[in-house]
Amino acid sequence: MVAEVVTSQEPQPPVVGVPSSARATGQFGVIVFLASDVMLFAAFFAAYFLLRASNTPWPPDDVELDVPRALAATLVLVASSFTFVAAERAGVRPDGGRLMRRWLLVTMALGLAFLVNQLLEYASLDFGADSHPYGSVYYLLTGLHGLHVTAGIAAIGLLFVRAARAREHRDIATWEGGVSLFWHLVDVVWILVFTTIWVVQ
């Protein structure tokens, strides 16, 4: 009887979790990606100022930009960073998953509003990408940023799905951190774009 009791207590397999080294590797990968993205935008900004220095007048006479409209769009995009932070804070609270997902939806809505405004602004402009060097760099710089906003909205959508399926917040913490860094970078880059094109000109 004693032998049966002893042999019945078989060792249990250890609980498998996500190693901290794997999380650190994922975060490092995100940082490397964002650094390469920053260098990409830096090249476009350099092209803008190079063309600005070698073309007169700058901007050309047929360029009339709506500064208040661009400022309003900037405020919308900046607000989306705050709503994302609100989503992150809600996610770490007990039973805060539903509130987190709501804030993510608000963030996506603000990003979509920014994109719609950008497309409407394109339709209202009297110049195109092939009109002159200013038109080329304007559409390339703002278009590249618009693609990043689109990618960010898609990433937030995936985060929303993962948050809805996750049992605990720590299951999505690494993904959430990467999306957060990307989205905040998109906002910071737009502030630089707005300052360069609409303020400094």
C-alpha positions in Angstrom: 0.0 0.0 0.0 2.8 2.4 0.9 4.6 1.6 -2.4 1.4 2.4 -4.3 1.1 5.7 -2.6 4.7 6.7 -3.3 4.7 5.7 -6.9 1.4 7.5 -7.6 3.0 10.8 -6.9 4.6 11.4 -10.2 6.5 14.6 -10.8 4.4 17.3 -12.5 5.8 19.2 -15.6 6.9 22.7 -14.9 4.6 25.6 -15.9 5.8 27.0 -19.2 5.7 30.8 -19.5 7.2 33.4 -21.8 10.8 33.7 -20.9 12.0 37.2 -20.0 14.8 36.9 -22.6 12.1 36.3 -25.3 10.3 39.5 -24.2 13.5 41.4 -24.2 14.4 40.2 -27.7 10.9 41.2 -29.0 11.3 44.7 -27.5 14.8 45.0 -29.0 13.4 44.0 -32.4 10.8 46.7 -32.2 13.4 49.3 -31.2 15.6 48.4 -34.2 12.6 48.6 -36.5 11.6 52.0 -35.2 15.1 53.2 -35.5 15.2 52.2 -39.2 11.9 54.0 -39.6 13.3 57.1 -38.2 16.2 57.0 -40.6 13.7 56.6 -43.5 11.8 59.7 -42.5 15.1 61.5 -41.9 16.0 61.0 -45.6 12.7 62.5 -46.7 13.1 65.5 -44.4 16.6 66.0 -45.8 15.3 65.9 -49.4 12.6 68.4 -48.4 15.1 71.0 -47.1 17.6 70.3 -49.9 14.8 71.1 -52.5 13.7 74.0 -50.4 17.3 75.5 -50.6 17.6 75.0 -54.4 14.1 76.1 -55.5 12.6 79.6 -55.5 9.9 80.5 -54.6 9.2 77.9 -51.9 6.5 76.9 -51.8 5.4 77.7 -55.4 2.8 80.3 -56.1 0.1 77.7 -56.8 0.4 76.1 -53.3 -2.1 77.3 -50.8 -2.2 75.1 -47.7 -5.0 75.3 -45.1 -3.0 75.7 -41.9 -6.0 75.7 -39.5 -7.2 72.5 -41.0 -3.8 70.8 -40.7 -3.6 72.0 -37.1 -7.0 70.5 -36.3 -5.8 67.2 -37.9 -2.6 67.4 -35.8 -4.7 67.8 -32.6 -6.8 64.8 -33.5 -3.7 62.6 -34.0 -2.1 63.8 -30.9 -5.3 63.1 -29.0 -5.1 59.5 -30.2 -1.8 59.1 -28.3 -3.6 60.0 -25.1 -6.4 57.6 -25.8 -3.9 54.8 -26.4 -2.3 55.6 -23.1 -5.7 55.4 -21.5 -6.2 52.0 -23.1 -2.9 50.8 -21.7 -3.7 52.0 -18.2 -7.2 50.4 -18.3 -5.6 47.1 -19.4 -3.5 46.6 -16.3 -6.5 47.1 -14.0 -8.5 44.2 -12.7 -11.5 43.6 -15.1 -10.3 46.5 -17.2 -10.3 44.6 -20.5 -13.6 46.0 -21.8 -12.6 49.6 -21.0 -9.2 49.0 -22.7 -10.9 47.8 -25.9 -13.2 50.8 -25.9 -10.2 53.1 -25.7 -8.6 51.2 -28.5 -11.7 51.7 -30.7 -11.5 55.5 -29.9 -7.9 55.5 -30.9 -8.6 53.8 -34.2 -11.5 56.2 -34.9 -9.2 59.2 -34.4 -6.6 57.7 -36.7 -9.3 57.1 -39.3 -10.5 60.6 -39.0 -7.0 61.8 -39.6 -6.7 59.7 -42.7 -10.0 60.8 -44.1 -9.0 64.5 -43.6 -5.8 63.9 -45.4 -7.5 62.3 -48.4 -10.0 65.2 -48.5 -7.2 67.7 -48.4 -5.4 65.9 -51.3 -8.6 66.3 -53.3 -8.8 70.0 -52.6 -5.2 70.9 -53.6 -4.5 72.6 -56.9 -1.2 70.9 -57.5 -0.1 67.3 -57.9 3.0 65.2 -57.2 4.2 65.9 -60.8 3.6 69.6 -60.8 6.9 70.7 -59.3 9.6 69.5 -56.8 7.5 70.9 -53.9 4.5 68.8 -55.0 6.7 65.7 -55.3 8.2 66.0 -51.8 4.9 67.1 -50.3 3.0 64.0 -51.5 5.9 61.7 -50.7 6.4 62.9 -47.2 2.7 63.1 -46.2 1.9 60.0 -48.1 4.6 58.0 -46.4 3.2 59.1 -43.0 -0.3 58.3 -44.1 0.9 54.7 -44.8 2.3 54.5 -41.3 -1.0 55.7 -39.8 -2.8 53.0 -41.8 -0.3 50.4 -40.6 -0.7 51.6 -37.0 -4.5 51.4 -37.2 -4.2 47.8 -38.5 -1.8 47.0 -35.6 -4.2 48.5 -33.1 -7.0 46.4 -34.6 -5.0 43.2 -34.1 -4.2 44.3 -30.6 -8.0 44.7 -30.0 -8.6 41.2 -31.2 -5.8 39.8 -29.0 -7.1 41.7 -26.0 -10.5 40.3 -26.5 -9.1 36.7 -26.6 -6.5 37.0 -23.9 -7.1 35.6 -20.5 -4.8 38.0 -18.8 -3.2 41.3 -19.7 0.3 39.9 -19.5 -0.5 37.7 -22.5 -0.6 40.7 -24.7 1.8 43.0 -22.9 4.7 42.6 -25.3 2.5 43.1 -28.4 0.9 46.1 -26.7 4.2 47.7 -25.9 5.4 47.4 -29.5 2.2 48.9 -31.0 2.3 51.7 -28.4 5.9 52.7 -29.4 5.0 52.6 -33.1 1.8 54.7 -32.7 3.5 57.3 -30.5 6.4 57.5 -33.1 3.8 58.1 -35.9 2.4 61.0 -33.8 5.8 62.5 -33.2 6.8 62.3 -36.8 3.5 64.0 -37.9 4.3 66.9 -35.5 7.6 67.3 -37.4 5.9 67.0 -40.7 3.3 69.6 -39.7 6.0 72.0 -38.4 8.1 71.5 -41.6 5.4 71.9 -44.2 2.8 74.1 -42.6 4.7 76.2 -40.1 8.3 76.7 -41.4 7.4 76.1 -45.1 
